[in-house]
Amino acid sequence: MGNTLKRLSVTGVAAAAIFATATVTEASAASGGAACSVTGASGSPAFTNWTARHVNISGWVKDTGADGHHVAIRLVSIDDSTGWVTEWPWHSEYDGNGSTASFTTYASPSGDDLDEIGAQVAVFEGSSIVRSCTDYA
């Protein structure tokens, strides 16, 4: 019983530490990444110099399906104080199965809206999303 309680305490501390790194305070600058795959597409951004007001982003999206669809990736951010989700512009890849598009950009909203950040990867038919996935840093 004593060992079980000790393991639960250590697990609780580890979970608290992981959660603490998932959000950003104004006084900290963090880094991280996200990645997800859906049938026909995969992608991943890396986040550096991340504060609640700015983040540098470099990433890629790959078309993994010979299906005639194009693929894209975008930043998704959450403002913890309002719960507002912002979906940033897409970075697309149009060259077909096996092709990868890389990009480097940044996000600097007018407020402290980058409390949580992640990526959405999608497969498109024209301007409509066919399939997508989302992962947060």
KELUM-757911 format. One record per residue (C-alpha): residue number from 1; residue in three letters; x, y, z negated. Coordinates in nm, 2 decimals. Layout:
NUM_ala_X_Y_Z $
...
This chain:
1_met_0.00_0.00_0.00 $
2_gly_0.29_0.24_-0.09 $
3_asn_0.46_0.18_0.25 $
4_thr_0.13_0.23_0.44 $
5_leu_0.07_0.56_0.26 $
6_lys_0.43_0.67_0.33 $
7_arg_0.39_0.59_0.71 $
8_leu_0.06_0.78_0.72 $
9_ser_0.23_1.08_0.56 $
10_val_0.51_1.07_0.81 $
11_thr_0.27_1.03_1.10 $
12_gly_0.06_1.32_0.98 $
13_val_0.37_1.54_0.96 $
14_ala_0.48_1.44_1.31 $
15_ala_0.13_1.51_1.45 $
16_ala_0.13_1.85_1.28 $
17_ala_0.47_1.93_1.43 $
18_ile_0.36_1.83_1.78 $
19_phe_0.04_2.04_1.75 $
20_ala_0.25_2.34_1.62 $
21_thr_0.46_2.33_1.94 $
22_ala_0.15_2.32_2.16 $
23_thr_0.05_2.68_2.09 $
24_val_0.26_3.00_2.11 $
25_thr_0.27_3.29_1.87 $
26_glu_0.38_3.64_1.98 $
27_ala_0.71_3.61_1.79 $
28_ser_0.82_3.29_1.97 $
29_ala_0.94_3.20_2.32 $
30_ala_0.89_2.84_2.41 $
31_ser_0.93_2.61_2.70 $
32_gly_0.75_2.30_2.81 $
33_gly_0.59_2.12_3.10 $
34_ala_0.28_1.94_3.22 $
35_ala_0.23_1.67_3.48 $
36_cys_-0.06_1.48_3.62 $
37_ser_-0.15_1.26_3.92 $
38_val_-0.48_1.18_4.09 $
39_thr_-0.54_0.96_4.39 $
40_gly_-0.37_1.15_4.67 $
41_ala_-0.17_1.40_4.47 $
42_ser_0.07_1.45_4.19 $
43_gly_0.24_1.76_4.05 $
44_ser_0.43_1.91_3.76 $
45_pro_0.52_2.26_3.65 $
46_ala_0.80_2.35_3.40 $
47_phe_0.73_2.65_3.17 $
48_thr_1.01_2.87_3.04 $
49_asn_1.02_3.20_2.84 $
50_trp_0.67_3.12_2.73 $
51_thr_0.50_3.37_2.50 $
52_ala_0.13_3.46_2.47 $
53_arg_0.19_3.74_2.72 $
54_his_0.43_3.59_2.98 $
55_val_0.55_3.26_3.12 $
56_asn_0.80_3.17_3.40 $
57_ile_0.69_2.87_3.61 $
58_ser_0.86_2.64_3.85 $
59_gly_0.70_2.34_3.98 $
60_trp_0.60_2.11_4.27 $
61_val_0.30_1.94_4.42 $
62_lys_0.32_1.62_4.64 $
63_asp_0.07_1.48_4.88 $
64_thr_0.06_1.10_4.81 $
65_gly_-0.23_1.00_5.03 $
66_ala_-0.26_0.94_5.40 $
67_asp_-0.62_1.08_5.39 $
68_gly_-0.62_1.40_5.59 $
69_his_-0.66_1.62_5.28 $
70_his_-0.43_1.89_5.16 $
71_val_-0.32_1.91_4.79 $
72_ala_-0.25_2.20_4.55 $
73_ile_-0.15_2.29_4.20 $
74_arg_-0.22_2.58_3.97 $
75_leu_-0.16_2.72_3.62 $
76_val_-0.45_2.69_3.38 $
77_ser_-0.44_2.90_3.06 $
78_ile_-0.65_2.93_2.74 $
79_asp_-0.68_3.23_2.51 $
80_asp_-0.73_3.07_2.17 $
81_ser_-0.90_3.37_2.02 $
82_thr_-1.19_3.37_2.27 $
83_gly_-1.17_3.02_2.42 $
84_trp_-1.15_3.18_2.76 $
85_val_-1.00_2.96_3.03 $
86_thr_-0.82_3.13_3.32 $
87_glu_-0.75_2.94_3.64 $
88_trp_-0.46_3.10_3.83 $
89_pro_-0.40_3.10_4.21 $
90_trp_-0.33_2.77_4.39 $
91_his_0.01_2.66_4.54 $
92_ser_-0.08_2.44_4.83 $
93_glu_0.09_2.17_5.04 $
94_tyr_-0.04_2.11_5.39 $
95_asp_0.22_1.90_5.56 $
96_gly_0.06_1.56_5.48 $
97_asn_0.14_1.23_5.31 $
98_gly_0.48_1.23_5.14 $
99_ser_0.54_1.60_5.16 $
100_thr_0.62_1.81_4.86 $
101_ala_0.58_2.19_4.81 $
102_ser_0.79_2.36_4.54 $
103_phe_0.73_2.70_4.39 $
104_thr_0.86_2.95_4.14 $
105_thr_0.63_3.22_3.99 $
106_tyr_0.53_3.38_3.67 $
107_ala_0.21_3.48_3.48 $
108_ser_0.18_3.80_3.28 $
109_pro_-0.18_3.88_3.19 $
110_ser_-0.28_4.21_3.04 $
111_gly_-0.36_4.05_2.70 $
112_asp_-0.22_3.77_2.49 $
113_asp_-0.41_3.51_2.69 $
114_leu_-0.14_3.24_2.74 $
115_asp_-0.18_3.06_2.40 $
116_glu_-0.22_2.72_2.58 $
117_ile_-0.10_2.65_2.93 $
118_gly_-0.12_2.36_3.17 $
119_ala_-0.15_2.25_3.53 $
120_gln_-0.44_2.14_3.75 $
121_val_-0.35_1.92_4.05 $
122_ala_-0.62_1.87_4.32 $
123_val_-0.69_1.71_4.65 $
124_phe_-0.90_1.94_4.88 $
125_glu_-1.14_1.90_5.17 $
126_gly_-1.13_2.25_5.32 $
127_ser_-1.19_2.48_5.02 $
128_ser_-1.37_2.21_4.81 $
129_ile_-1.20_2.00_4.54 $
130_val_-1.24_1.63_4.61 $
131_arg_-1.04_1.51_4.30 $
132_ser_-0.84_1.68_4.03 $
133_cys_-0.66_1.63_3.70 $
134_thr_-0.54_1.87_3.43 $
135_asp_-0.26_1.84_3.18 $
136_tyr_-0.15_2.09_2.91 $
137_ala_0.20_2.15_2.78 $
